[in-house]
Structure formats: C-alpha cells, structure tokens
C-alpha cells in the first residue's frame, strides 16, 4: 500500500482544525463555568442563588451536537443531488439503535462532568477532562493488549 501524500493545504487544514478544537473546548468549559457563577433571584426576591443546573447544560450541549446531524444530512443530500457521492459520508445501512448505548454513556458522563464543574475550578476540570485520554491508553494496553506507538505517547 503506497504512503498517503499529505499536501501542504491538507496539513494546514489539520492544524487549523486542531487549533479550533482546542479553542472551542476551552470556550465551552469557560462558558459553562461562567453560567454556574451567575446569580439570579428566585420566587423569593430576597434570596439570590447560583445558576447550578448541570442537566440543563447537558441538554443544551446535546442540542448543539444534534445540530451537527442536520449539517451531516445536508451534506449527504447535496452530494446525492450533485452526483459526487463520498462513501466516507454515507450513512449506510446501520440502524440508529446501535447508538443507544454509547449515546447513553455520553449523556451520563457529560452530566457528571457538568456536576463536577459546578464543584471545582475550570482549570482543574480541564485537566481532569484531559486525563481521559491517558486512562484510555492505559486501559487499552491492559485489557485489549494493544501496543501503543511513539505517536500515541506523544499525543
């Protein structure tokens, strides 16, 4: 199999994507923490309380992720209409029920993360959130007997 040629333009797109992912991830954490620090008056006008609603924040995050499905479907439809079908973007014949267990795990973990964010600083939260990749690597070596290469360790 011949090596894949990465053009300068594609490399620039990769670098820009990584930078955007880091920036938007940081912005996501900071905005969620900022909303936890907002105070509001409740039904009793004398009492102010913090906006501490991790379930609502999770709902908003999943709503934003659901909007990506519309972009995916739009891209799929445009490719069908123009005749330039890319198999990497085709939905195939996978039933949506396959995604119930991973989506449920993501829902629970995101809710728990937002609960944890309301109890700690944003910087500690980001470090704990980033440690997931370390545990994934360790557990894949232990349980899946996977061999990690240098680029895995560097990542």
C-alpha positions, -999 to +999 in steps of 0.1 A: +000+000+000+016+033-010+021+060+016-005+087+018+006+120+004-003+149+026-004+182+008+005+215+024-031+226+021-044+195+039-017+199+066-028+235+071-065+223+074-054+197+100-035+223+121-064+248+119-088+221+130-067+212+160-064+249+170-102+254+166-109+223+187-087+234+215-102+269+214-138+258+213-132+232+240-118+259+263-146+283+254-171+255+262-156+250+297-153+287+305-188+295+294-203+266+314-183+277+345-194+313+339-231+303+338-225+284+371-213+316+387-243+337+376-267+347+404-305+350+399-334+360+420-359+332+426-395+334+436-384+349+469-369+383+458-347+384+488-328+352+480-303+351+452-290+318+441-264+305+417-274+291+383-265+255+391-283+234+365-260+207+351-289+188+335-299+219+316-264+225+305-261+189+293-294+193+274-280+224+256-248+206+247-267+177+232-290+201+213-258+216+198-245+182+189-278+173+174-275+203+150-244+186+136-268+159+123-286+185+102-253+196+087-244+159+080-277+153+064-275+185+043-240+175+031-253+140+023-282+154+003-261+178-016-237+150-026-266+129-038-280+157-059-247+166-075-237+130-081-204+134-062-211+108-036-184+102-010-187+068+007-170+081+038-200+103+045-227+079+036-249+067+064-250+031+051-275+005+064-266+009+101-297+010+123-298+040+147-304+016+176-267+008+175-260+042+190-283+039+221-257+025+245-228+049+235-252+079+235-265+069+269-229+067+283-221+101+268-252+116+283-243+103+318-207+113+315-215+148+303-240+153+331-215+141+357-188+164+342-211+194+345-219+184+380-182+182+388-176+216+371-201+232+394-179+219+424-144+228+412-124+253+392-124+254+355-087+247+353-089+216+374-119+204+354-099+208+321-070+188+335-093+160+347-112+160+314-079+158+295-068+128+316-094+106+299-071+100+270-044+088+294-067+063+311-080+052+276-044+044+266-036+026+298-068+005+298-064-004+261-029-018+269-041-037+300-074-051+287-071-051+249-034-059+248-029-030+224+006-018+216+010+019+218+035+035+194+056+066+198+029+089+183+004+076+208+027+086+237+034+120+222-003+126+217 
